[in-house]
Amino acid sequence: MRQRLCDSLTACMLVALVWPCTATGDALSDMRKSGRMQWGGDQEGGGPYVFPQDKDPSQVTGFEVDLANRIGEYLKLRPEFTQGQWDRMPDMLRTGKIHAIINGYEFTPERAETMDATIPYYVYGLQLMGRSDNTRINSWADLKTGKGASKVKIGVLDGSAAEMYARSFCGDSCEVVAYDGNTDTMREVETGKLGATVEDTPIASFYAPRFKALRRIGAPVQRGYYVIYVRKGETALLLALNDAIVLMERNGDLERIYRKYGIWDAQQAELADIAEKGRFYGYVKVTDSRIQMNQMPTEASVRVGSRKHGWEVVKDYGGILAESAGMTIVLSVLSFPLAILLGLMIAIGRLYGRRFLRMPLTAYVEFLRGTPVMLQLYFIFFFLPEVGVRVPAFWTAVLGLGINYSAYESEIYRAGLQAVPKGQMEAALSLGMSRVLALRRIIVPQAVRIVIPPVVNDFIALFKDTSVCSVVTIVELTKRFSVLSMSTQATVELMGMTAFLYLMMSYPMSLVARRIETRLGLEQQA
């Protein structure tokens, strides 16, 4: 009976409680009921797409933000931006985290097989850029080198059309290097680490004032189209978005938005042709009477200014970084107690539980220690909705970190339990205590005291591991640093502030760990 109680207690602590949520079949109807249109983007991509406002970095701006806001007005819905990782947007769409992707996603046949695409809202080209003082590269042909010559390094955005085009063009004659951020490659060309970069034309136009050492090389190539993606089969939503885009083109809204950000060019003339013919790669039904055509107010032009430096960066962005550090603290404080509790129960189950329970617990520990925490977060956030279980992003992060660290905590507590002499348990049982009571009053308190220093060290490590939670749309300190770094290029100042904040969070815990170790050492000597 006592053994069964111990086994049941251990097993219960391993169950994570989540709540089911059924998927909807008509996104537009649900959107109209809630009055919201949730669209996804990644601020880390920077301008002119989606990026933090200068005056309030917690809010986003960009031509796609204005586009989404205007579409919301046409559809009488309130647009709500959802931060996510750019390459995970299709997963967020598929699992119902967002209604639409509006984030510089090019139309490709491969994407069209898994998602439905609207007509284009922007026509882009690929612009080759290099240093102004580099006379070696004056055309695409100059990128290809002969045998024995050093290969030119070309920077591109990872997973973009620019990467595919550059790799196809270069073959083995030049080296293509993929980066996570748009402006990373431009900065690397400016510093001489790369010979050239290939950028989408809106990026090249928007950031030209900030990277004055760069120049455009030749005319844009490989015309492409930015489209809005929705889930497969959402025909009503797709038609509503198409109607809005066509009317925005006819009403001049698109031109006004693009001129505001300095990205209107001759290629956008094709948008009028698409809207007039009602065709792109499929028939588009347009009903002018469905949507009121309101004039969009003229707004001042948005241009990227000169880079900020020094104390100006600290003053403008220190507050938002500190706020993001608060998210890091909250995630750590909530997830680590869960890890400790689960870890202790697992350790007890492996050492004192029945044989049938030990093998699954051992497999649990080895699996979690042998797979990346990012993969575990993906499982909770992206796979569980596929089977009808949806966990919000915040609690996904808490559960994911807690469960992952429980495996490591279980090993620490197992070592602590084994460090308590076996005679302690035997003495307790001989005095008439039950096994559960002996564990609770004799064994566990001693084990907990022994493992305090390594547990505190794990808590410090957890502060830094919260950075992986950005993959499930959580904007914590490291993600905020990446976003601001992309939009401001004040990398050194932002990196210094981020490192300082992490140090301020972890150093006090280091002092606590040392104090505990010293005190325990003195007591053991006494």
N, C-alpha and C positions, 0 to 999 in steps of 0.2 A: 504494500500500500504506500509506504513512504517513498519507495523507489519510483512507483508510478506517478506520485505527485511531483517528484523532481523532474521526471521525463516530461510530464505535461506542461510544467512551468517553462521548461527550456523550449519546448516546441512552440508554445504560444508566443514567446518573445520573438520568434523568427517570422511571424506573419505580418506583412505590411498591409495596412488597410487603405484601399483605394476605392473610389466610387465610380460606378459605370455611368456612361453618358452615350445615348444613342445618337448615331449619325443621322443627319437630315438628308432628304432626297431633293429638295428644291431650295437652293441657297438664296435666290432672290426673294422668295416668299418669307423665308426666315429673316432675311435682312430687313425687309419692310416691316415685319412685326417688331423687331428690336430697334429699328430706326438707325442701325449702324452698318457701316461697310468697313470691315477690318482688312487692311491691305498690308503686305509685308515688304520690308526693305532692310538694307544693312547700311547704317551710318558710316561704317568703316570704309565703305567705298568712296566716300567724300563727295565733293561737288563735281558737277552741278546737280547731281541726282538727289541724294538725301544726305544732309550734313547738319551739324549743330548750329544753332543761331549764335552769332557773336554776343548779342546782348544777354541771351539766356541759353546756355549750352544744354540745358535739360530739354529744350524744345528743338524740333527739326525744321529745316527749311530746304529749299531746292526746287528745281523745276518739276520734279515728279510729285513733290508735296503739293505744289500749286495745282498740278494736273489732277491729283486725287481729290483735292478740295473742290475743284470746279466740277468734276464728275459727280461728287456728292451733292452739289447744288442742283445739278440737272436731275439726278435720280431721287432727290429729296431724302438723302441719307446722310448721316453724320460720319465722315471718314475718320477712322482711328488707325494710326500708324502702329505697327507691331515690329519691334526690332528682332532681327534674326540673322543667322549667318548666311551669306549670299548663296553659297553652294548648297545649303540645306533648304532653300525656299520651296522647291518642289515637294519635299517631305512635309513641310508645314502646311502646304496647300492640300496635299493628299489626305492628311490626317485631320483636316478641318480646323487647324489653328488660325488660318486666315481665309478670306474669301477670294483674294486676288493677289497676284504678284505684280508690283509696279516698281521695277528696280533695274532698268537698263538690261532686261533680258531679251536677247536677240531671238528672232524667229529662226528655228531650225527644224527640219523634218523629224529629227530624233525627239525633240521636245514635244512636237505636235502629236506624236504617237501616244504620249502619256498625259498630255494636258491640252485643253482647248485654248486657242489663241485668238485675240481680237485682231482687227485690222491695225496697221501700224499707227503709232502716235508720234514717231520720230524716225527720220531716215538718217543713218549715220554712215561714215566711211572710216577707213583705217589710215591714220596719219603717221608717217615715219618722222621721227624727231631726233636730232642730234645736237651736239654742242656747236655754238656759233663759230668757235675757233678751230673746229675739226674740219680741215679741208680734204681729208681722205674720203669721207662719205658724203657724196652729193646726189646719190640716187640709190634706188633699191639694188641696182646691179653692183654697186660698190660694196655691198654687204658680203658678196660671195668672194672668197679668197682662193688663190691657187694653191697647189700642193706645196707644203713646206712653210707657208705663211701662217701667222697666228690668226685664229678665228676671231671674228668680230662677235662680241657678246651683245645680244639684243634682249632687252627686258620687256615682258608682257604681263598682263593680268592673268593669273591662274584660272584656267577653265573658260577663257573668253574666246570670242571669234578671232581676236588679234593673235592669240596663241596658236590657234589652228592654222591661220593663214601664214604666220611666220615660220612655223615648223614645216609646212608644206613647201614654202618658197625656199627655205634655206637648205633643207636636206642635211647633208654632211658638211656643207661649206661654211656654215656659221653656227654659233651656239645660241640657243634660245633658253633664257632663264625666266622662270615663272615666279611671280610675286603675288602676295595676298592683297595688296593695296594698289590703287591706281597711281597715286603720286609717288609711291616707293621707287618705281622705275625712273621717273623723271628726276628725282633726287640723285639716284645712282648714276645717271648719265651726267648730271651736273658736276658730281664729284669725280668723275672719270672712271668709275668702276665698270660702267657699261659703255659700249660704243654708240648705242642707239636704243630707242624705245619705239614701240608701236602702240598708239593710243587711239581710242575712238575719238572722232572729231569734236564732240562736245567737251571732252576732257581737255583736249589740246587747246580749244578756244577759251575755255573758262580759266585755265591755270596759266595761260601765256604770260600775264602780268607778274606772276609770282616766280616763274622760272625764266628770267630774262637772259640767262646764259644759253638757253636752248633756242633752236630755230626749226622751222618746218622744212622737211626735205621732200621736194616733189609734191604732186597733187595727191589727194586721198585716193585710196584704192578700195576694192572689195565693198561695194555698197551693201548695206544691211538694214534691218528694220527692228526697232524696239516695239514690242507688243505687250499687252497685258495677258497674263495667263490665268485661267480659272480651271476648276476641276473638270474632268471629262464628263460630258453629259449635261452640264449646266447651261442648257441652250438659252433659257430665258435670261439669265444673267449675262451671257455672252452677247445676245442681241441688244440688251439694254446698254451695255458698255460700248458696243459698236455705234449705236445711235448717238450716244453722248460724244464720242470721238468725232464722228462725221459732223455733227452740229457745231462742235467747238472749232473745227476747221473752217466751216462755212461762216461762222460768226466772227472769225478772227481771233478767237481766244487762244488757240495754239500759238499763233504768231506773236501775240502780245506776251505770252508767258516766255517763249523762247528768246525774244528780244530782251526781255527783262534780265535774263541770265547770260546774254551775249552769245547764244548758240544758234540763232537763226541764220541759215545760209541757203545757198541756191538749191541744195539737195531737197529742201522741204517743199519745193514746188510739186514734187511727186505726190504729196499728201492730198493736194487738191484734186489731182487726177484720180487717185484712189477713191476719194469721197464722191466725186462726180459719177464715176462708173459703178460704184458700189461693189467693186471687186478687188480682191487681192489674190488670195489663193483659194477663194470660195465665195459663194454668194452672200452678200450682206444686205439684210432687209433694213430699210430706214423709214421710220414713220415720223415725219416732222411734227405732227400734231401731238405726239405723245409727250414731248418735252418742251417746256417754255424756253424760248431763246432770249435770255437776258443778256444785256451788254455787260461785259467784264470791265470793271474800273481799271483805268490806266494806272500802273504802279511805277515807281522809280526803278531804274535799272539796278541790278545787283551785279557787282563786280568784285572779284576777289582782290583784297588789298595786299599791301606789303606784309611780309612776315613779322610777327610780333617777337620780341626778344626780352629776356631778363625778367625784371620785376613786373613788367606789363603782363607777361604770361601768368606769373604767380597770382597777380591781382585778379585777372579775368577768369582764370580756370581753377584756382586753388579750391574755391568753394564747391564746385561740382565734383572735383576729385575726392574731396573729403566726404561729400554725400555718397558717392559710390563706395568709398571705404566703409561707410555705415552698412551698406548691403553686404559687404564681405564679412563684417563682424556678425551681422544677424544670421547669415548662412552658417557660419562657424559655430555660433553659440547654440543654434537649434539642432544642427546635425551631429555635433560631437557627443552630447549626452545620449542620443540614440545609438551611436556607435559604441559607446561604453557599455550601455545596458545590454545590447545585443551581443557584444563581444564577451561580456562576463557570463551570460547565459550559455553561449556556445561553448566556452571553455569548461564550464561546469558539466555540460552535457557530454562533452568528449571524454572527460576524466571520470565522471561519476554516473553517467547515464548508462542505460542498457546498451547492449551490443548493436541492436538494430538501429539505434539512434546515432551511434558514433560514426558510422560510415557516411550517412548523408551530411552530417555536420562537417566531417573532414572534407567531403567533396565540395561543400559550400565554401569553405575557407580557401581551398586550393583554386577553385574556379574564380573567385573574386580577386585573389592575389595574382592570378595568372592572366587576367584580362584587363585592359585599360579602363579607367573610370569613365572616360569619354564614351566608350562603347556601351557601358552600363547605363549611362544617361540617355544615349540614343534609344536603347531598348525601352526604357520607361516612357520617354517622351514621344517617340515616333512609332514604335511597334505596338505598344499596348492599345492605342486608339484603334488599330486595325482589328482588334478582337473585342472592341466595344468598351474598353476601359480608358478613361481619359483623366490624366493627372495634370493639374495646373503647373506652369513652368516653375514657380517658386517652390512648390512642394516636391516637384521632380528633383530639383537641385538638393533640397534637404534630404529626401529619401536616398537619392543616388550617393551623395557623400556619406551619409550615415551608414548605409549598407556596405559600401566599399570599405570604409574604415573599420567597420565591425570585424572584418576578417583579420586585420592587423591587430586590433585590440584583443581579439580572442587569443592570439598567439602570445601577446604580452601577459594576459591574465593567466593563460595556461602555464606559462613559466613561473608566474608568481604563486599559483596554487601548488605547483610541484616543488617550489622552494620551501613550503611549509612542511616540517617533518611529518612523516606518516604516523608517528606515534601520537600526534595531536588528535587525529581522527579516532584512533584506537582508544585513547584515553577518554575522549568524549563519549564514545559508544559504551565504554565500560561503566561510565557514570549514569547511564540510562538515557542519554540524549538520543533522539532520532537522528538519522543521517542529515535530513533537511535542517534540523535545528543546529546540529554541529557545524554544518556549512555556514549557516547564517551568523552564528555567534562566535565561532572559533576560527574556522579556516579562512573564509572570505575576508573578514576584517584584517587579518595578518597579510593576506595576499595583496589586498588593495594598498596597504601601507608600503609594501615592498615595491610595487610597480608605479608608484606616483611619478617618479622622475621620467621614465620613458613615456608614460601617458601624457605628461605635460609637453614633452618634445613632439609627440604626434599631434597635439593640438596646435602647436606652432606651425607644423607642416601643413595642417588643414587650412590655415589662413591662406597659404599660397596656392593650394590646390583648388580653391574656390574659383580660380581663373578659368578652369575648364567649363564652368557652368554657362559661359557665354554661348555654347553650342545649343542650349535650350532656351535662348532668348533672354537670359538674365544679363543685365548690364552691371557688372561689378567693377572693381577698381581697374583690373588689367584691361578689360574690354573698353572702359571709358578712356583709358590712356591711348589705346589703339585708335579709337574713333577720333579723339582730339588731335592725335599726332597726324593722322591722315588729312584732316581738314585745315590744320594750322602750320604744319611742318616745324613747329617748335618742339622738336623731338627731345633735345637735350634737357630743356627746362622741365618738360612734362615727365620725362623719365626720372629726373632728379626728385620731383615732388612725389611721384608714385613710389619710388624706392623709399623715400623718407616716411611716407604713410605706412607702408608695410613694416618698416623698422619700428615705428611707434606702436604698431599693433602687436608685434612679436617680441620686441625686446623686454617689455615688462614681464611677459610669461617666461622668458629665459631667466630673468632674475629670480622669479618665483621658483623655477626648477632648481637653480643653483642653491637657493636658500634651503629648499627641502632636502636636497642631497647632502648639504653640509650638516643640517640638523640631524638627519637620520644617521649620518656617519658618526657624529659625536655621541649620539645615544647608543649606537652599537658598540663604540669603544668603551663607554661607561659600563 
